[in-house]
Amino acid sequence: MGKNILADNNSVLDSRDPNDSTSVISREAVTDNVLGSGGSGDSKSGKKNAFYTKEGEFLGYDDKNEDKVYISTKGNYEYSLGITGGSDNNPNYDSLRKYSTEIGISNTEFILRAATAYGESTAYKSQMTEELKYEIFAIAMVNSRNEKAYGHNNDQAILFKNTSPEKRNNTKKQYAIAGVINVLKKGEDYSNGATMWDGQEQSFYPDTEVRGWVDLKTSRGNISIELHMNTMGWDIKDEHFQKWKESVGSKFLAPKTRISPDNYSKGKTKYNNKGKIRLFSTAVYNKTIFWVEK
């Protein structure tokens, strides 16, 4: 995946509120522990098997403590549990499992993946729209490719983990659940093959800027960010450039195409990209741009 931007795990490196502690997944993470620790929202269930619809709606649990995740339908869940008159009004968990699909990871890992996708998105400041859904789905897909991320323990991820499964239903948090399900079921890739992404901060600098790293002022103080237009070079499709520019607004200064002007290095991070373009845009949702690295 290449090298990581140099910033601590609580830094804000994109369009998110600095007070939100949201950070970027765009390069290798500073730690291999992507999942972190779980929150209290799911803790009351212990390790019971959890059931969701493919749209991310939480249905409930069964009677086994196996920490599994199943995809089912609301009709099957309610019928099997006797809620709608099935099974002589007594729960039939064997039937519930039989007519549901296990998705192959633990519920603990499943929730932490969803929390990461939610925490890395612009959900905290975006409306509950299809655009936000696509953004979260795309981030979840990118995370599945590089398996490393920053946002698993930021404020919004912790909020997600501390919210009960029932209270995630019919909220923006349900998008994150659905996004992980989409990945595990090999559904549509809204990132269009992306391997990394960036937030709006990368667009704040014009083509006259030649530094590989710059200090970005936030409410938590200055943080160092890597400018990918310089360290890697990029080419943005016309439709992505226009959409990103319109989404970011007056702060947008970025060039559409940028050839890396030099070989940059900082600490253990070293690039040999002078004269090259390594990043090619694949999608834009809200203020987030997605890239494939070549």
Buried (B, 14 or more C-beta within 10 A) or exposed (E): BBBBBBBEBBBBBBBBBBEBBBBBBBBBBBEEEBBBEBBEBBEEBEBBBBBBBBBBBBBBBBEEEEBBBBBBBBEBBBBBBBBEEBBEEEBBBEBBBEBBEEBEBBBBBBBBBBBBBBBBBBBBBBEBEEBBBBBBBBBBBBBBBBEBBBBBBBBBBBBBBBBBBEEBBEEBBBBBBBBBBBBBEEBEBBBEBBBBBBBBBBBBBEBEBEEBBBEBEBEEEEBBBBBBBBBBBBBBBEEBBEBBBEBBEEEBBBBBEBBBBBBBEBEEBEBEBEEBBBBBBBBBBBBBBBBBBE
